[in-house]
Amino acid sequence: MAEKTTCQYVERCKGVNGLDKVILREVRGFSAEVYLYGGQVTSWKNEHGEELLFVSNKATFKHLKVINGGVQICFPQFGSHSSLEQCGFARNREWCIDPDPPPFGTSSSNKAFIDLILKHSEEGVKNWPHRYEFRLRVTLGPGGDLMLTSRIRNTNTDGKPFTFTFSYQTYFAISDISEVRVEGLETLDYLDNLKNRERFTEQGDAITFESEVDKIYVSTPTKIAILDHEKKRTFVLRKDGLPDAVVWNPWDKKAKAMPDFGDDEYEHMLCVDATCVEMPITLKPGEEWKGRQELSAVPSSYCSSRR
């Protein structure tokens, strides 16, 4: 099934191992792929067909296994600090195409998009005893920007609120981790997951990489830049409703310990995530939360004025 216009089209088809996916395309050559399993973006290509997201060559495209890479939806928790499965269950569930999406507050003209929905299941209630509706819109803009907008509503009928943390765990494809720097998080406080979430303050005028990093930056700006010197490309991450940001690279030792990750693949990926983790979100029945992440890829000169 394909829905086409003169500017873009949306196609539903089968992906790896027969999993359902949706392809978003734009007439100038931009594209994105979204798997219904996990509600996960697994590909985002520019007009030259270059892949901008990292997915491991060893990624498992099977139910009950997380697809390692792309943009993972981490809900209702991010991390492994409770009895819930690590980084929540949303990335391990089959999402449905939303037959009746609410207005998302932005014009859909000249954009290819898909609306997905995830609701509670009786089986899932055993692990997380709440009812919810999670609506996700994935949009490919006419300039190639990739936008993810999440709306989470508490639909409990017992009057109980629920609390959650959230992340768009985003794996960027990069030339070489030693050639990359992150700007926009300088001088900010962060929680170091490698040191039991001890709090520190970032030093220096940019973040560079020479060993494993797993940091949660708090109270971050709405724009973060990831500069890839070798490719002369800058990823710009803009976010709304997500005050924190995670920066992660497993480096060599941890990469070798992950069965669905290549030993040397850490050199060609970097996670920078729009996140809400320091101050969890609480919703009363009927209340809704909205969080958005927008990604663009531009020539590196775009951010040279910051130096």
Residue, then its C-alpha position, 0 to 999 in steps of 0.5 A: m500500500a502506498e500513498k503518494t502525492t506530488c511531493q512525497y509518499v509513504e509506503r508500507c512494506k516488509g522489512v528484515n525477517g518480514l517485520d512490517k515497516v513504513i518508508l517515508r520518501e521525499v521527491r529530492g531523495f531524502s528518506a526514512e524507514v520506521y519499523l512498527y516493531g519498537g516504533q523505531v526509525t532504523s534509517w534516515k538518508n540524505e538526498h545523496g542516499e548517505e545513511l545518517l543513522f547507525v544500525s549495527n551490522k549484528a542487529t537482530f530484527k526479531h520480536l523480543k529483541v531490541i533493534n540495536g541502533g537507529v532511534q529507539i523509543c525508551f518508555p516508561q523508563f530510561g536506564s536500568h534503575s528499576s524492576l522494569e526491563q532496561c530502557g522500558f518496554a516500548r522498544n520491544r512492542e509491536w506498534c500499530i498505525d494510528p487510525d485516528p490521530p489527534p492534530f499534532g499542532t503542525s502543518s502536514s503539507n509538503k511532509a511525509f509522515i506516519d502516525l503510530i500508537l501503542k496502548h497498554s495490554e493485559e500482559g503488559v499491565k503485569n509489569w507496569p500496572h497502568r493504562y496509557e496511550f502513546r502516540l508517535r508521529v514520525t515526519l520527514g520534512p521537505g528539507g530532509d529534517l527528521m522529526l519525532t513527536s510523542r504524546i503520552r496520555n494517562t488513561n487509568t480508570d482507577g484515578k492513579p497517576f503514573t510517573f515515567t522517564f523517557s528518551y529518544q535514544t539516537y545513534f548517529a552514523i559518524s566517520d570516526i569517533s576521534e573526529v567528532r565533537v559535541e557542542g552545546l553542553e559545555t559548562l553544564d552539570y552531568l550525571d556520570n553513569l560510569k560512576n554511579r550517577e555522581r554529579f560533575t560539571e563539564q569542562g572545556d569548550a566542546i565534548t570530544f572522545e577518547s574513551e567510554v562515555d555515558k553521561i546524562y547532561v541536565s537542564t540542557p539547551t534546546k539545540i545541540a550540535i554534533l560536528d563530524h570533521e572528516k565528513k564536514r557534516t554537522f548534525v543539529l538536534r533540536k528538542d522540546g519538552l525534554p530537558d536532559a541529554v545523554v551522550w554515550n559511546p561504549w568504546d572497545k571493551k564494552a563493544k566486544a561484550m555486546p552480542d548484537f554489536g560489532d567489535d569495532e563499530y563503536e568507532h562509527m557511532l555516537c548516541v546523543d539523546a533528547t531525554c527526560v530522566e533527572m526529573p521524572i514526569t508524572l501524569k494524572p488520569g487524563e493528562e498528556w505529555k508531549g516531547r519532540q526531537e528534530l534532527s537535521a544534517v547540514p554542512s559543518s560551516y553552519c556552526s563555525s560561528r560558535r567557535 
